[in-house]
Amino acid sequence: MKHNRTGLTKALIISVILHSLLIGLLLVGSLLPSSHLSAGGSGGELEQFEAVMVDTRQVAAEYGRLREQKQGSIKPISQEQETENEEQKVSKETVEKTLLVKQKIEQQQKSEQEKAEQQKALQKQRQEQERKKEELRLQEIAKQEKLKKQQEVERKKQEEADRKKLEETARLKAQAEAKKVEAAKKEAEQEKKLAQEIQLEQEKLAKLQAEKEAKEKAEREIKEKADQEARAKAERTAKEKAEKAAKAKAAEAAAKEATARERAEALRQFQEIGDVGGGTSRGGNQKVAGSQGSGGTKGIGAGQGNANIYASQVRAVLRPKFNYQNLGTKHCKIRVNIAPDGNVLKYDKVSGDVDVCAVAMGAIAQTPKLPKPADNVYEQVKVSIITFDASFRRQ
């Protein structure tokens, strides 16, 4: 009896312990909070994990049944074995249920652990994504900062380049202004030098002109003096010639008078004597008269021939200097006063075309001295009119 009570007590104790353990496990399982995992990268959807809940009422009913079995354990000895078997059965079922609950709890814990690990992995992935995102953001910030620094460097470089460009422009402008001022200064100096040279040249020309005028004046004075002397000489020569001519004329008149007297005397004698030689005397007279006529004609012809020769000589001298082509019907007449030595005293236009006269007077101006005329033709050519026409250029 005592042994049976001891075994029943042990069974009850074991049953109570197991039931307490089961209840504790159930309570622990019921106290575990439901896990909600937030998938941050999947739009914020939630995954809900629910723990396996044990029906406490069933456990309580099972516990009450065990107590009733415990209270009804005082039975006849015939029922002890049955009771023990029943208790063992209950204990076995309790253990199985406990193991099943433990297994479920372990599975739930494992599942929750896996979920937690998944959540941790997701969290780590999110953190990695956030880290990468932050890294990209920092890289972008660094890139922007670098770009900003580069832009700042470029801006400073551009400002420096602009400053240097402005300085170079100002330097070139100042250099150009300096060159312009220097060029203007040189130009002014050159103009001043040129003006001085022009002034010196003008003074030189004025001096040369004055010397030329003085020389020309001296030459004119010499020429005038020579002309005066020539005119005086010509006048003396003409006077001498006139005197000679007058003497010759007087001698001729005296000879004629003597001849006339002789003829009158011969005629008187012939008339007095009554000789027939009078006819011969008339013939003689006629011969004498004829001789006189012949002498006069010879004198005139010789003078005219010498004048024509002199005119040819004058044309020969002037022809090379009279450069007028295609005269045609144009002509010009120039009056020239010639000294006994051939010097041209003066000349002026008589008539003719203006352009021809200009060339003709130029030719005479280039010939201050003409051939010297012979004494026996000077009076005829001392005032000559030279005709420049088409025949003038012919030999």
Legacy VTK file of the C-alpha trace (Angstrom):
# vtk DataFile Version 3.0
C-alpha trace
ASCII
DATASET POLYDATA
POINTS 395 float
0.000 0.000 0.000
2.743 2.282 0.928
4.583 1.365 -2.211
1.560 2.119 -4.357
1.115 5.507 -2.761
4.711 6.326 -3.357
4.472 5.420 -7.036
1.259 7.393 -7.422
2.827 10.365 -5.739
5.775 10.223 -8.076
3.453 9.987 -11.043
1.454 12.946 -9.863
4.608 14.943 -9.224
5.927 14.123 -12.661
2.561 14.958 -14.169
2.407 18.258 -12.325
5.950 19.137 -13.389
5.233 18.277 -16.972
1.966 20.171 -16.941
3.694 23.136 -15.297
6.382 22.973 -17.951
3.723 22.788 -20.649
1.806 25.685 -19.145
5.036 27.677 -18.830
5.886 27.004 -22.447
2.391 27.955 -23.483
2.574 31.123 -21.447
5.959 31.947 -22.911
4.617 31.311 -26.398
1.554 33.444 -25.717
3.714 36.256 -24.375
5.915 36.378 -27.491
4.877 39.428 -29.607
3.867 39.049 -33.193
6.792 40.026 -35.474
6.094 42.490 -38.259
8.887 42.838 -40.816
8.881 45.939 -42.926
10.250 45.459 -46.426
11.714 48.942 -46.914
12.638 48.344 -50.501
9.313 46.763 -51.490
6.995 49.661 -51.050
6.586 49.312 -47.274
4.481 46.109 -47.300
4.384 44.242 -43.960
4.911 40.534 -43.364
3.112 39.290 -40.221
4.458 36.332 -38.216
1.916 34.800 -35.712
2.942 32.458 -32.945
1.134 29.096 -32.554
-1.273 29.601 -29.686
-2.357 26.645 -27.436
-5.904 26.527 -26.216
-5.528 27.181 -22.474
-9.024 25.976 -21.791
-8.115 22.582 -23.148
-4.975 22.560 -21.024
-7.026 23.597 -17.996
-9.516 20.834 -18.692
-6.674 18.377 -19.005
-5.230 19.654 -15.775
-8.601 19.284 -14.024
-8.928 15.771 -15.296
-5.503 14.933 -13.904
-6.494 16.362 -10.544
-9.617 14.288 -10.521
-7.493 11.312 -11.294
-5.239 12.317 -8.431
-8.175 12.692 -6.039
-9.572 9.398 -7.128
-6.288 7.652 -6.694
-7.388 6.049 -3.421
-8.984 3.011 -4.894
-8.934 -0.495 -4.153
-5.742 -2.199 -4.778
-7.311 -3.906 -7.724
-7.520 -0.631 -9.510
-3.953 0.607 -8.802
-2.516 -1.005 -11.809
-5.197 0.436 -14.030
-4.708 3.811 -12.468
-0.981 3.583 -12.927
-1.444 2.636 -16.501
-3.854 5.458 -16.986
-1.438 7.863 -15.398
1.346 6.586 -17.531
-0.866 6.962 -20.544
-1.779 10.478 -19.507
1.818 11.244 -18.713
2.878 9.901 -22.100
0.217 11.928 -23.878
1.227 14.935 -21.862
4.846 14.415 -22.752
3.946 13.931 -26.382
1.834 17.056 -26.356
4.576 18.878 -24.533
7.126 17.698 -27.061
4.770 18.605 -29.870
4.271 22.065 -28.398
8.024 22.389 -27.846
8.638 21.282 -31.398
6.119 23.795 -32.667
7.678 26.449 -30.471
11.124 25.537 -31.756
9.834 25.564 -35.301
8.194 28.906 -34.624
11.410 30.205 -33.047
13.416 28.840 -35.962
10.972 30.435 -38.373
11.109 33.656 -36.420
14.896 33.417 -36.330
14.931 32.861 -40.068
12.534 35.750 -40.439
14.760 37.801 -38.169
17.802 36.790 -40.157
15.945 37.636 -43.343
14.904 40.909 -41.777
18.478 41.434 -40.663
19.667 40.624 -44.184
17.055 42.962 -45.608
18.043 45.542 -43.052
21.671 44.985 -43.962
20.719 45.206 -47.647
18.776 48.375 -46.947
21.692 49.691 -44.955
24.002 48.724 -47.816
21.648 50.422 -50.229
21.472 53.415 -47.940
25.256 53.304 -47.611
25.637 53.100 -51.388
22.997 55.766 -51.798
24.790 57.891 -49.238
28.082 57.067 -50.909
26.606 58.054 -54.275
25.202 61.181 -52.666
28.571 61.958 -51.134
30.239 61.143 -54.439
27.776 63.437 -56.186
28.432 66.098 -53.561
32.169 65.552 -54.000
31.686 65.622 -57.759
29.674 68.816 -57.482
32.276 70.253 -55.129
35.034 69.201 -57.521
33.069 70.621 -60.449
32.445 73.756 -58.455
36.146 73.993 -57.639
37.015 73.342 -61.267
34.502 75.983 -62.309
35.996 78.315 -59.732
39.473 77.532 -61.051
38.243 78.027 -64.627
36.515 81.232 -63.580
39.704 82.471 -61.948
41.682 81.377 -64.994
39.190 83.178 -67.232
39.339 86.247 -65.007
43.130 86.080 -65.102
43.045 85.605 -68.876
40.586 88.512 -69.212
42.766 90.625 -66.945
45.871 89.742 -68.940
43.959 90.356 -72.157
42.849 93.761 -70.900
46.392 94.508 -69.772
47.745 93.346 -73.142
45.104 95.396 -74.951
45.961 98.416 -72.843
49.679 97.798 -73.418
49.185 97.426 -77.163
46.967 100.509 -77.191
49.556 102.474 -75.254
52.270 101.114 -77.530
50.203 102.061 -80.571
49.609 105.529 -79.119
53.324 105.838 -78.395
54.142 104.702 -81.921
51.530 107.114 -83.245
53.033 109.951 -81.223
56.519 108.914 -82.320
55.364 108.678 -85.936
53.713 112.094 -85.652
56.903 113.446 -84.101
59.013 111.914 -86.866
56.569 113.176 -89.460
56.732 116.651 -87.948
60.526 116.451 -87.929
60.516 115.217 -91.515
58.111 117.980 -92.505
60.309 120.490 -90.693
63.401 119.052 -92.349
61.619 119.008 -95.698
60.492 122.591 -95.166
64.071 123.541 -94.325
65.316 121.694 -97.392
62.633 123.371 -99.498
63.584 126.724 -98.010
67.263 126.046 -98.679
66.391 124.869 -102.176
64.256 127.958 -102.709
67.053 130.136 -101.393
69.475 128.272 -103.630
67.123 128.648 -106.582
66.591 132.288 -105.706
70.358 132.730 -105.519
70.792 130.891 -108.810
67.951 132.913 -110.288
69.519 136.099 -109.027
72.880 134.996 -110.413
71.185 134.024 -113.646
69.350 137.316 -113.809
72.555 139.148 -112.975
74.371 137.131 -115.618
71.578 137.717 -118.104
71.558 141.365 -117.187
75.307 141.514 -117.664
74.949 139.614 -120.925
72.157 141.948 -121.978
74.274 144.914 -121.052
77.190 143.414 -122.930
74.895 142.562 -125.806
73.311 145.990 -125.721
76.746 147.513 -125.607
77.825 145.262 -128.459
74.605 146.081 -130.276
75.200 149.768 -129.677
78.737 149.364 -130.874
77.495 147.313 -133.826
74.846 149.886 -134.570
77.411 152.648 -134.204
79.751 150.681 -136.409
76.943 150.000 -138.838
75.991 153.626 -138.755
79.625 154.573 -139.317
79.882 151.984 -142.057
76.637 153.159 -143.559
77.754 156.711 -143.219
81.061 155.838 -144.819
79.250 153.922 -147.521
76.868 156.814 -147.965
79.767 159.169 -148.109
81.522 156.853 -150.568
78.324 156.527 -152.542
77.841 160.260 -152.438
81.424 160.745 -153.522
81.006 158.084 -156.204
77.735 159.661 -157.228
79.337 163.071 -157.275
82.255 161.650 -159.234
79.844 159.917 -161.569
77.841 163.101 -161.907
81.060 165.000 -162.549
82.091 162.338 -165.072
78.689 162.494 -166.688
78.863 166.231 -166.704
82.349 166.072 -168.225
81.155 163.558 -170.763
78.187 165.727 -171.544
80.439 168.670 -171.905
82.697 166.590 -174.086
79.721 165.473 -176.172
78.446 169.003 -176.418
81.860 170.170 -177.345
82.191 167.400 -179.956
78.750 168.172 -181.323
79.579 171.826 -181.466
82.764 171.025 -183.252
80.966 168.609 -185.554
78.395 171.233 -186.367
81.066 173.765 -186.895
83.237 171.515 -189.023
80.311 169.638 -190.658
82.075 166.130 -190.196
79.850 163.023 -190.837
81.213 161.220 -187.889
78.302 162.482 -185.924
76.481 159.358 -186.657
79.418 157.557 -185.243
79.325 159.890 -182.291
75.669 159.113 -181.686
76.482 155.515 -182.044
79.225 156.140 -179.609
76.784 157.836 -177.335
74.488 155.080 -177.753
77.302 152.694 -176.968
78.245 154.691 -173.988
74.673 154.814 -172.843
74.338 151.163 -173.504
77.428 150.529 -171.426
75.973 152.530 -168.621
72.757 150.640 -168.828
74.658 147.413 -168.813
76.685 148.492 -165.809
73.579 149.420 -163.827
71.907 146.145 -164.595
75.001 144.226 -163.584
75.183 146.021 -160.265
71.542 145.325 -159.447
71.701 141.665 -160.444
74.804 140.993 -158.360
73.245 142.573 -155.214
69.988 140.629 -155.565
71.870 137.360 -156.069
73.935 137.886 -152.896
70.733 138.630 -150.917
69.171 135.341 -152.091
72.312 133.481 -151.083
72.179 135.066 -147.620
68.474 134.176 -147.308
69.345 130.533 -148.080
72.049 130.631 -145.394
69.545 131.959 -142.829
67.001 129.252 -143.705
69.704 126.575 -143.395
70.538 127.787 -139.871
66.905 128.025 -138.705
65.531 124.903 -140.437
66.814 122.289 -137.856
65.269 124.299 -135.012
61.886 124.797 -136.693
60.245 121.516 -135.611
56.689 121.838 -136.877
55.245 118.854 -138.746
52.469 118.899 -141.328
52.354 122.622 -141.963
49.966 122.306 -144.901
48.716 125.769 -145.726
49.773 127.258 -142.394
52.515 129.877 -142.318
54.051 132.646 -140.242
56.004 135.788 -141.119
58.604 137.105 -138.648
60.372 140.477 -138.960
64.038 140.194 -137.875
66.474 143.069 -137.299
70.017 141.858 -138.042
73.263 143.530 -136.939
76.186 143.785 -139.406
77.905 140.889 -137.543
74.776 138.699 -137.830
73.473 139.148 -134.238
69.671 139.207 -133.963
68.823 142.603 -132.539
65.078 141.979 -132.222
62.252 140.052 -133.852
58.468 140.226 -133.875
55.484 138.594 -135.500
54.104 140.141 -138.677
51.280 137.709 -139.453
50.367 134.019 -139.541
49.018 131.129 -137.465
49.605 131.376 -133.738
50.987 127.844 -133.242
53.321 128.117 -136.243
54.512 131.551 -135.096
55.205 130.188 -131.612
57.479 127.473 -133.043
59.094 129.946 -135.474
59.835 132.500 -132.757
61.209 129.682 -130.586
63.579 128.710 -133.394
64.797 132.317 -133.698
65.134 132.591 -129.900
67.432 129.547 -129.980
69.561 131.276 -132.645
70.852 134.528 -131.150
73.281 134.986 -134.044
72.716 134.475 -137.800
75.343 134.259 -140.525
77.186 137.550 -141.055
75.867 139.291 -144.218
78.218 140.640 -146.848
78.769 144.331 -146.848
77.181 144.745 -150.282
73.894 143.089 -149.108
73.629 144.296 -145.501
71.425 147.241 -146.347
69.041 144.871 -148.139
68.847 142.243 -145.330
69.302 144.235 -142.117
65.496 144.241 -141.725
64.347 140.926 -143.170
60.932 139.248 -143.162
61.339 135.466 -142.899
58.378 133.367 -144.064
57.946 129.990 -142.296
55.741 127.804 -144.516
55.801 124.411 -146.209
58.541 125.557 -148.612
60.717 126.644 -145.663
61.391 123.011 -144.682
62.464 122.066 -148.234
66.133 122.294 -149.173
LINES 1 396
395 0 1 2 3 4 5 6 7 8 9 10 11 12 13 14 15 16 17 18 19 20 21 22 23 24 25 26 27 28 29 30 31 32 33 34 35 36 37 38 39 40 41 42 43 44 45 46 47 48 49 50 51 52 53 54 55 56 57 58 59 60 61 62 63 64 65 66 67 68 69 70 71 72 73 74 75 76 77 78 79 80 81 82 83 84 85 86 87 88 89 90 91 92 93 94 95 96 97 98 99 100 101 102 103 104 105 106 107 108 109 110 111 112 113 114 115 116 117 118 119 120 121 122 123 124 125 126 127 128 129 130 131 132 133 134 135 136 137 138 139 140 141 142 143 144 145 146 147 148 149 150 151 152 153 154 155 156 157 158 159 160 161 162 163 164 165 166 167 168 169 170 171 172 173 174 175 176 177 178 179 180 181 182 183 184 185 186 187 188 189 190 191 192 193 194 195 196 197 198 199 200 201 202 203 204 205 206 207 208 209 210 211 212 213 214 215 216 217 218 219 220 221 222 223 224 225 226 227 228 229 230 231 232 233 234 235 236 237 238 239 240 241 242 243 244 245 246 247 248 249 250 251 252 253 254 255 256 257 258 259 260 261 262 263 264 265 266 267 268 269 270 271 272 273 274 275 276 277 278 279 280 281 282 283 284 285 286 287 288 289 290 291 292 293 294 295 296 297 298 299 300 301 302 303 304 305 306 307 308 309 310 311 312 313 314 315 316 317 318 319 320 321 322 323 324 325 326 327 328 329 330 331 332 333 334 335 336 337 338 339 340 341 342 343 344 345 346 347 348 349 350 351 352 353 354 355 356 357 358 359 360 361 362 363 364 365 366 367 368 369 370 371 372 373 374 375 376 377 378 379 380 381 382 383 384 385 386 387 388 389 390 391 392 393 394
